[in-house]
Structure formats: structure tokens, C-alpha cells
Amino acid sequence: MDLYAKAEGKPIWRLLADMTPEQIVAAVDFRYIADALSETEALEILRAGKKGQAERLAIPGSPGLSGVHDVCGWFWV
């Protein structure tokens, strides 16, 4: 993902924020995590997280604007 983000000229949090839930799930290898999280469950979580995303990105100090690049920041947006 890091190289893909660099090729797109975006920080990784922005690349993930711009991707659809389906694109994110397609990039994950579920072989080793399917017993804990299925693709369907991941899609449900990601789709729910997309609701209100534009509003969160517009908040001053949001991960995208403050430069936070940790995992929590990626999925908060």
C-alpha cells in the first residue's frame, strides 16, 4: 500500500480514505484472519465507517489535516 500511495502522490491515510470499502477488502488477504473476520464482516464495518466521512475530514485537526499517519488515523477518516 505504501508504494501505491507514493505512486498516487498521496499519504497512505488519504489513499485509504479515498478507496471504496470493496477496494480495501479486495486488497486484504483473508487467509490468516478469516476465522476472526470475514470479508462480509469487514465490508459491513467499512461501509458503516464511510457514513459521515466527509464531515470528519472537514473537521480541523482531523487525521488527514494534522498529519497523523497511524492505523487509528487511517480508519477514523
C-alpha positions in Angstrom: 0.0 0.0 0.0 2.8 2.4 0.8 4.3 2.2 -2.7 0.8 2.5 -4.2 0.2 5.7 -2.1 3.6 7.1 -3.2 2.8 6.4 -6.9 -0.6 8.2 -6.4 1.2 11.1 -4.7 -1.0 10.7 -1.6 -0.3 9.9 2.1 -1.5 6.4 2.9 -4.3 7.6 5.1 -5.7 9.6 2.1 -5.3 6.7 -0.3 -7.3 4.5 2.1 -9.9 7.2 2.8 -10.4 7.6 -1.0 -10.9 3.9 -1.6 -14.2 2.2 -1.5 -14.8 -0.5 1.1 -14.8 -3.0 -1.7 -11.4 -1.9 -2.9 -10.0 -2.1 0.6 -11.4 -5.6 1.2 -10.0 -6.7 -2.2 -6.5 -5.6 -1.1 -6.6 -7.8 2.1 -5.5 -11.4 2.2 -8.1 -13.0 4.5 -6.4 -16.5 4.6 -5.0 -15.9 8.0 -7.7 -13.8 9.6 -10.9 -15.4 8.2 -11.6 -17.2 11.5 -11.7 -13.8 13.2 -13.1 -11.5 10.5 -14.8 -12.5 7.3 -14.8 -10.4 4.1 -18.5 -9.8 4.6 -18.0 -8.5 8.2 -15.1 -6.3 7.0 -17.3 -4.8 4.3 -20.1 -4.1 6.8 -17.6 -2.3 9.2 -16.0 -0.3 6.4 -19.4 0.7 4.9 -20.6 1.9 8.3 -17.4 3.9 8.7 -17.9 5.7 5.4 -21.0 7.3 6.8 -20.1 10.9 7.8 -16.6 10.6 6.4 -16.7 13.9 4.5 -17.8 15.7 7.7 -15.0 14.2 9.7 -12.4 15.1 7.0 -13.6 18.7 7.2 -13.0 19.0 11.0 -9.9 21.0 11.8 -7.4 18.7 13.4 -8.7 15.5 11.8 -6.1 12.9 11.0 -5.9 14.0 7.4 -5.2 17.6 8.2 -2.9 17.1 11.2 -0.7 14.6 9.5 -1.5 11.6 11.8 -0.4 8.5 9.9 -1.1 5.7 12.4 -3.6 2.9 11.9 -6.2 4.5 14.1 -5.9 7.7 12.0 -6.4 5.8 8.7 -9.6 4.2 9.7 -11.0 7.1 11.6 -11.3 9.1 8.4 
